[in-house]
Amino acid sequence: MSPDPNRADRDKGAPATAESPRLEMRHIAKNFGGVRALRDVSLAAPAGEVHAVCGENGAGKSTLMKILAGAITEYEGEIRLDGRPVRFSGPRQAEDAGIRIIYQELNLVPQLTVADNIFLGREKTRGGRLGWLDERAMEVQSRRLFDRLGAAIAPRARVGDLRIGDQQMVEIAKALAFEAAIVIMDEPTSALSDSEVARLFRVIDDLRRGGTTVLYISHKMNEVFTLADRVTVLRDGQLVASAARNAITPDQVVRWMVGREIAALDYQKHPIGERAVLEVDGLSLLRPQGSGRPSLRDIRFAVHAGEVVGVAGLLGAGRTELLEAIYGASPTPPGGTIRLQGRPVRFHHPDDAIRAGIAMVTEDRKTLGLFDRMTVAENITLRRLPELTFGTGPLINPRAERRAVGWAIDQLAIRTAGGDVPVTSLSGGNQQKCILARWLLIEPRLLLLDEPTRGIDVGAKAEIYQLIRRLAGQGRAILMTSSELPELLAVADRILVLCEGRLTAEIPRAEATEEAIMHAATRFLDRTTAGEGPK
């Protein structure tokens, strides 16, 4: 029998099992200024449980976890560990109590090595606490951690040189380096390949068997229902329901998260122009380290006005490299020919591509998309500033700026208190909409989208899918990568599949299935050595 979500208030604070829970969070509340982020939220978990915490962006999940991890110290309510009340003055005290957190937004120092990041603040030394750094010991233990995770990451590598998936593995290794009683994982798979996800799941099973409590935050229902013993759902800062995983269904969890049914995308085929907006002919790209293996090899395709072309492939197939090569953002110039509306073009810098009418939304929203010290309005209008001034002068016309921002907020349904609030105060989905709005204001001919819904909840994903189809209906050409095959099947008119930098299939929508895409995505893998594919 399915649980009644109206029982949530009666269930608050109840132990997850008959035994005394390892963790209890009782009646937690938190305000940020006049905004109520959490209201009377309670959660309990015993040792050895994987407890999923679900909710839309802005539901309060991360705030609740930051309170537990000591990153937020001012709040109402009580935390108990093994029956004893605790209140942390900072993250270090929480770590000393056996709590480790893996943040969704990477919390690494790019200038330091992998090993230095893992042991930052808890360095191993020789000759006592004031002795020399024992770099060898840290590197040896780091290597053991990556062996456990099945990740071939060099402890001496500089973190800033790693791809985002490997940086995510470093974050996970940081949490595993010390024997934690409670491990919090906030969207840990958002940048991982399928094989890396499978290895992480095995590690989580090991943690469960060893008695570690895992609090697992995810928007992905397949992960929740693969891993979790129990599921707790938050919405608008309040507890909606908490139930054993085997007593509920993914559809119920989604309804609790969003407070409504998520309608399936009603795919509408739009007229597609006869003349291509983008033509790529023989595109090749050498890896910057000069290994002799190309990142891209002899790629040929076209994108027409009104068409959404999806790009699929396993991690390392060359999806991001393809978009960067078109956008003028590759570290080395690509070979081959790129035509924009029939005219050959060669971009040496993204500014060249922007002036030609191309916009790109990058995969790494935090580092390459948002200006986190700016407001919503400043993030949206950044590329239109010359047109929003008084005449030819340097001063911004507030009325023109408000008009542009208001249009963007309305068109993209951005949930914000206004244009003057910090962009970091918005949920991940609304931050992504701000980035999309920035580019839509310049009215691009071609829109490049690299993992446009990474780290975004199910409700916001559905809105962005609808937006992509609407933009195609307005005649824009869209080239979009995604590691989620159902996403490409939901929005793309045609799907290109890459494997080891080569185009292995071009599949019309009517013939596209997950099986057909995966077959093409693994076409060359049995002929290559693991780890030798493009970055």
Buried (B, 14 or more C-beta within 10 A) or exposed (E): EEBEBEEBEEBBBEEBBEEEBBBBBBBBBBBEEEEBBBBBBBBBBBBBBBBBBBBBBBBBBBBBBBBBBBBBBEBEBBBBBBEEEBEBEEBEBBBEBBBBBBBBBBEBEEEBBBBBBBBEEEBBEEEEEEEEEBBEBBBEBBBBBBEBBBBEBBBEBBBEEBEBBBBBBBBBBBBBBEEBBBBBBBBBBBBBBEEBBEBBBEBBEEBBEEEBBBBBBBBBBEBBBBBBBBBBBBBBBBBBBBBEBEEBEBEBBBBBBBEEEBEEBEBEEBEBBEEBBBBBBEBBBBBEEEEEBBBBBBBBBBBBBBBBBBBBBBBBBBBBBBBBBBBBBBEEEBBBBBBBBEEEBEBEEBEBBBEBBBBBBBBBBBEEBBBEEBBBBBBBBEBBEEEBBEEEEEEBBEEBBBEBBEBBBEBBEBBBEEBEBBBBBBBBBBBBBBBBBBBBBBEBBBBBBBBBBBBBBBBBBBBBBBBBBBBBEEBBBBBBBBBBBEBBBBBBBBBBBBBBBBBBBBBEBEEBEEEBBBBBBBBBBEEEEEEEBBB
